[in-house]
Amino acid sequence: MRTLKIIAFSLMVIGAINWGLIGVFGFDLVAAIFGEMSVLSRIVYTLVGASGLIAIFSMYGMFREDI
């Protein structure tokens, strides 16, 4: 489970950097590397989104109070 969280965190960092580049420079790094909405870029975007969901559930477990 720890490995999954590390991979999810790494993908979230990649997604955050990509969104920062889009916001500041209008440059989509994932699209530049893999092609705009190619199969590979869609896989990367999907993995980044799944990583966000993993982070949400991880945070839920971290902040949950045990009774």
Backbone torsions as a table, in degrees:
resi	resn	phi	psi	omega
1	MET	NA	-35.2	179.1
2	ARG	-62.3	-41.2	179.4
3	THR	-62.3	-41.6	178.5
4	LEU	-60.7	-42.3	179.6
5	LYS	-66.4	-37.4	178.0
6	ILE	-66.0	-43.6	177.9
7	ILE	-63.6	-43.9	179.5
8	ALA	-62.0	-43.0	179.2
9	PHE	-63.3	-43.2	179.5
10	SER	-61.0	-43.2	178.7
11	LEU	-66.7	-34.4	177.3
12	MET	-66.6	-37.0	176.9
13	VAL	-64.3	-43.9	177.3
14	ILE	-59.8	-44.1	178.3
15	GLY	-63.4	-40.6	179.6
16	ALA	-65.4	-42.1	177.7
17	ILE	-63.7	-42.5	179.1
18	ASN	-61.1	-45.7	179.0
19	TRP	-65.6	-34.2	175.3
20	GLY	-63.4	-42.7	177.4
21	LEU	-64.4	-39.4	178.1
22	ILE	-64.4	-44.7	-177.7
23	GLY	-67.5	-40.7	-174.8
24	VAL	-86.1	-44.9	-172.6
25	PHE	-112.7	-7.6	-175.8
26	GLY	68.3	27.8	-176.2
27	PHE	-115.8	120.4	179.4
28	ASP	-97.0	103.6	-176.0
29	LEU	-64.8	-40.9	-180.0
30	VAL	-62.0	-44.5	178.6
31	ALA	-65.7	-35.6	179.5
32	ALA	-67.3	-35.7	-178.3
33	ILE	-80.6	-46.3	-171.4
34	PHE	-105.4	-7.1	-177.1
35	GLY	98.3	146.3	-176.9
36	GLU	-69.7	116.3	179.8
37	MET	53.4	36.6	171.5
38	SER	-76.8	173.5	179.5
39	VAL	-60.6	-42.8	-179.1
40	LEU	-66.2	-41.7	179.1
41	SER	-66.3	-36.9	177.1
42	ARG	-65.5	-35.8	176.2
43	ILE	-64.5	-44.6	178.7
44	VAL	-61.1	-47.2	179.4
45	TYR	-61.1	-39.4	178.9
46	THR	-66.0	-42.6	178.6
47	LEU	-64.9	-38.6	177.3
48	VAL	-64.5	-42.4	177.4
49	GLY	-63.7	-42.4	177.8
50	ALA	-63.7	-35.5	177.5
51	SER	-64.0	-37.5	175.7
52	GLY	-62.4	-40.6	177.5
53	LEU	-65.4	-40.4	176.7
54	ILE	-61.0	-41.9	179.6
55	ALA	-64.1	-39.5	178.5
56	ILE	-60.5	-47.7	-178.9
57	PHE	-69.2	-32.6	176.3
58	SER	-66.3	-41.0	178.7
59	MET	-67.4	-36.3	177.4
60	TYR	-59.1	-45.4	178.9
61	GLY	-67.1	-31.9	-178.9
62	MET	-71.9	-36.4	-175.9
63	PHE	-95.9	-5.0	-179.2
64	ARG	-69.6	137.5	178.2
65	GLU	-95.1	128.4	177.4
66	ASP	-82.2	132.8	-178.3
67	ILE	-95.5	NA	NA
